[in-house]
Amino acid sequence: MELVEKMLTGDVQSLARLITMMEREDPQVPGIMREIQPLLRGAYTCGFTGPPGSGKSTLVDKLTSVIRNAGLSVGIIAVDPTSPFTGGAVLGDRIRMQQHYLDGDVFIRSMALRESHGGVPRTIRGVIRLMDAFGKDFILVETVGVGQAELDIIKNADTITVILTPESGDPIQALKAGLMEIADIFVVNKADRQGTDEMVASLNGLLTLFPEDSWHPSVLKTQAVNNIGIEELFGAIKTHRQSLEETGRLEERRREQRKGELPKMLLEGLSAKLNRLMTDDKELLDYLAKVESGEMDAYSACTEILSNGTLLKEWLT
């Protein structure tokens, strides 16, 4: 494909257009992915998650400068929430990263969450692969934020950094949200504020309750807006990467991510096909009408549909 060939020569506009095709789920996407698969270099992907207002964008911006000073190229994916009412997204995180606009070795892409769940768009892995094939050394993914279910970043990144602030509430809230399990590095940002030391001590105390592993999560203090603690964060990321590589966990983690990708894509494809069938398939519409009228309950209808192998085979072809 011509766009892929141009991207591989370093053409940024071609990369941007390919990402747009990925977001729109263009029919050519499978061919694009097949073409770049042998060219993937294994770019190191870092995920950054945390509650809104914790300073994720500013921290990613400052970390990008540190990585660039080390002579490495960076791709940034900044995910913004999508309005459930209008379907729109602000896509404003790049405003905080203006200093990198003129740097040819930094590529910034804002993405809307759309109907996806888990804090990252469902097309995120394809976008990461495109940036990898383009030649980025580090890919930084900033998630939309954190709720109790917005933890899909662990399925898409090598190192997960959870960013909290002294005002984030006690660390038990992080435990409830599942963050303790996914975090490789904890950052208490805005560390000039009252309560920072208490938050750090509480996090360290909670970490002692978890089973010993080859990697013990770091707890760091930063003031991203003042560029304090960013070098230490990059050092922690490099140390975690070294640990993953030495123990074989990096390839193991990536294999687990790839293994989970196919079932998820199949379910998404089947769901899309079922939604289309619900508008024009006579038998499905009959079931739908019976459930709607109260003649049949949804559980019984679902059981009958799924047990009808002939019908399912017909729908899947």
C-alpha positions in Angstrom: 0.0 0.0 0.0 1.4 3.4 -1.0 0.5 5.1 2.3 2.4 2.4 4.2 5.4 2.7 1.9 5.5 6.5 2.4 5.1 6.2 6.2 8.1 3.8 6.3 10.2 6.6 4.6 9.4 8.9 7.6 6.4 10.7 6.1 4.5 12.0 9.1 1.3 12.9 7.1 1.1 9.3 5.9 1.3 8.0 9.5 -1.5 10.4 10.5 -3.7 9.3 7.7 -3.1 5.6 8.5 -4.1 6.3 12.1 -7.3 8.0 10.9 -8.1 5.0 8.9 -7.5 2.8 12.0 -9.8 5.0 14.0 -12.6 4.8 11.4 -12.1 1.1 11.1 -11.5 1.4 7.3 -11.9 -1.9 5.4 -8.2 -1.6 4.4 -7.0 -1.9 8.0 -6.4 -5.7 8.0 -4.2 -5.3 4.9 -2.3 -2.5 6.6 -1.7 -4.5 9.7 -0.6 -7.5 7.7 1.9 -5.3 5.8 3.5 -3.8 8.9 3.6 -6.9 11.0 7.1 -8.0 9.9 8.4 -4.5 10.4 7.5 -4.1 14.1 10.6 -3.2 16.2 9.2 -3.7 19.6 8.9 0.0 20.7 8.7 0.3 24.5 5.2 1.4 25.5 4.5 3.2 28.8 1.0 3.8 30.0 0.0 6.6 32.3 -3.3 6.5 34.2 -4.8 8.3 37.1 -7.8 10.4 38.1 -8.7 13.6 36.2 -6.7 16.5 37.4 -3.7 14.5 38.5 -1.4 16.1 35.9 -1.1 13.2 33.5 -0.6 15.4 30.4 1.9 17.7 32.0 3.9 14.8 33.3 3.9 13.1 29.9 5.0 16.4 28.4 8.0 16.8 30.8 8.9 13.1 30.5 9.0 13.5 26.7 11.7 16.2 27.1 13.8 13.9 29.2 13.5 11.0 26.8 14.4 13.3 23.9 17.4 14.5 25.7 18.5 10.9 25.8 18.4 10.9 22.0 15.3 8.7 21.7 12.2 9.3 19.6 8.7 9.5 21.1 5.2 8.8 20.1 2.4 10.1 22.3 -1.2 8.9 22.3 -3.4 11.2 24.5 -6.9 9.8 25.1 -9.8 12.1 25.8 -13.3 11.3 27.1 -16.2 11.3 24.6 -19.5 13.0 25.5 -22.3 10.5 25.9 -24.7 13.2 24.6 -23.0 14.7 21.6 -20.4 12.1 20.8 -17.7 14.8 20.7 -14.4 15.1 22.4 -12.3 18.1 23.3 -8.9 16.5 22.3 -7.2 19.2 24.3 -4.3 17.4 25.9 -2.0 18.4 23.1 -2.3 22.0 24.2 -0.1 21.1 27.2 2.5 19.7 24.8 3.1 22.6 22.5 6.8 22.7 23.1 7.2 19.5 21.1 5.3 20.5 18.0 8.4 21.5 16.0 10.4 18.4 17.1 10.4 15.9 14.2 11.2 13.1 16.5 8.0 13.6 18.6 4.6 12.6 17.2 1.5 13.5 19.2 -1.9 12.0 18.5 -5.1 12.8 20.4 -7.8 10.1 20.3 -11.4 10.1 21.5 -12.5 7.3 23.7 -15.8 6.9 21.8 -17.9 4.0 22.8 -15.0 2.0 24.2 -14.6 1.1 27.8 -11.5 0.5 29.9 -9.9 4.0 29.5 -8.4 3.5 26.0 -10.0 3.3 22.6 -10.4 -0.3 21.1 -8.2 0.7 18.2 -5.3 1.6 20.5 -3.2 -1.5 19.7 -3.3 -0.8 16.0 -2.2 2.8 16.6 0.7 1.6 18.8 1.8 -0.8 16.0 1.8 2.0 13.4 4.0 4.2 15.6 6.2 1.2 16.2 6.6 0.5 12.5 7.2 4.3 12.0 10.3 3.9 14.2 9.4 5.4 17.6 11.6 4.2 20.4 9.1 5.0 23.2 5.3 5.2 22.9 3.6 7.1 25.8 -0.1 6.4 26.2 -2.1 8.7 28.5 -5.5 7.2 29.4 -8.8 9.0 29.8 -8.6 8.5 33.6 -9.4 6.0 36.2 -12.6 4.4 37.4 -13.1 0.9 38.8 -13.2 -0.6 35.3 -10.8 1.7 33.3 -7.8 -0.5 33.5 -7.4 -1.7 29.9 -4.0 0.1 29.7 -2.4 -3.0 31.2 -3.4 -4.9 28.0 -1.5 -2.4 25.9 1.6 -1.2 27.7 4.9 -2.6 29.1 5.2 -0.3 32.1 2.2 1.2 33.9 2.6 4.4 35.8 -0.3 5.4 38.1 -0.4 9.1 38.9 -2.1 10.3 42.1 -2.1 13.5 44.0 -2.3 14.3 47.7 -6.0 15.1 47.2 -6.8 11.7 45.5 -8.2 10.3 48.8 -6.6 7.6 50.9 -4.8 4.8 49.0 -7.6 2.4 49.9 -9.5 4.1 47.0 -6.6 3.1 44.7 -6.9 -0.4 46.1 -10.6 -0.5 45.3 -10.1 0.7 41.8 -7.6 -2.2 41.1 -4.7 0.2 40.6 -2.5 -1.5 43.1 -2.5 -4.6 40.9 -1.7 -2.9 37.6 0.8 -0.3 38.7 4.5 -0.8 38.1 5.3 2.7 39.3 3.3 5.0 41.5 3.8 8.8 41.2 2.4 11.2 43.7 2.3 14.4 41.6 1.8 18.0 42.8 4.1 16.9 45.7 4.4 20.5 47.0 0.9 20.1 48.4 0.0 19.1 51.9 -0.5 15.4 52.5 2.2 14.2 50.1 4.4 12.4 52.6 1.3 10.7 54.2 0.2 9.5 50.7 3.6 8.1 49.9 3.9 6.4 53.3 0.4 4.9 52.9 1.2 3.6 49.4 4.4 2.0 50.6 2.6 0.4 53.5 -0.1 -1.1 51.3 2.5 -2.5 48.9 3.9 -4.6 51.7 0.5 -6.5 51.8 1.0 -7.8 48.3 2.9 -11.0 47.4 6.7 -10.5 46.7 7.4 -10.5 43.0 10.5 -9.9 40.9 9.5 -6.3 40.7 8.5 -4.1 43.7 6.6 -1.0 42.5 8.4 2.3 43.1 6.6 5.2 44.8 7.9 8.6 43.5 7.2 12.2 44.2 7.0 14.7 41.3 6.1 18.3 40.6 5.6 18.0 36.9 4.7 21.6 36.3 8.0 22.6 37.9 9.9 19.7 36.2 10.8 18.1 39.5 11.2 14.4 39.8 10.9 13.7 36.1 14.5 12.4 35.6 13.8 10.0 38.5 10.6 8.8 36.9 12.5 8.0 33.6 15.1 6.2 35.7 12.4 4.1 37.3 10.9 3.2 33.9 14.3 2.1 32.6 14.9 0.0 35.8 11.5 -1.6 35.3 12.3 -2.4 31.7 15.6 -3.9 32.6 13.8 -6.1 35.2 11.2 -7.3 32.7 13.9 -8.1 30.1 16.2 -9.9 32.6 13.4 -12.1 34.0 11.7 -12.8 30.6 8.6 -11.0 31.8 8.6 -8.5 29.0 8.0 -11.1 26.3 5.6 -12.9 28.6 3.6 -9.8 29.1 3.5 -9.0 25.4 2.5 -12.6 24.6 -0.4 -12.3 27.1 -1.5 -9.1 25.5 -1.4 -10.6 22.0 -3.3 -13.7 23.2 -6.1 -11.6 24.6 -6.4 -9.5 21.4 -8.0 -12.0 19.1 -10.9 -13.0 21.4 -11.7 -9.4 22.0 -11.7 -8.5 18.3 -13.8 -11.5 17.5 -16.4 -10.5 20.1 -16.4 -6.9 18.7 -16.9 -8.2 15.2 -19.7 -10.6 16.2 -21.4 -7.9 18.2 -21.3 -5.5 15.2 -22.7 -8.2 12.9 -25.4 -9.1 15.4 -26.4 -5.4 15.6 -26.8 -5.3 11.9 -28.8 -8.5 11.8 -31.2 -7.1 14.5 -32.4 -4.7 11.9 -33.2 -7.0 9.0 -33.2 -10.7 10.0 -36.7 -12.0 10.2 -36.1 -14.7 12.8 -34.2 -12.4 15.1 -36.8 -9.7 14.7 -39.5 -12.3 15.7 -37.6 -13.1 18.9 -37.1 -9.4 19.5 -40.8 -8.8 19.1 -41.7 -11.6 21.5 -39.4 -10.3 24.2 -40.6 -6.8 23.7 -44.3 -7.8 24.0 -43.6 -9.9 27.1 -44.6 -13.1 25.3 -41.1 -14.5 25.9 -38.4 -13.6 28.4 -34.9 -12.6 27.2 -33.1 -15.5 28.9 -35.3 -18.1 27.1 -35.0 -16.3 23.7 -31.2 -16.2 24.1 -31.0 -19.9 25.0 -33.1 -20.9 21.9 -31.0 -18.7 19.6 -27.7 -19.9 20.8 -28.8 -23.6 20.7 -29.9 -23.3 17.1 -26.7 -24.3 15.3 -28.2 -24.0 11.8 -29.4 -20.5 12.5 -26.1 -19.4 14.0 -24.1 -20.8 11.1 -26.4 -19.0 8.6 -25.9 -15.7 10.5 -22.1 -16.1 10.6 -21.7 -16.7 6.9 
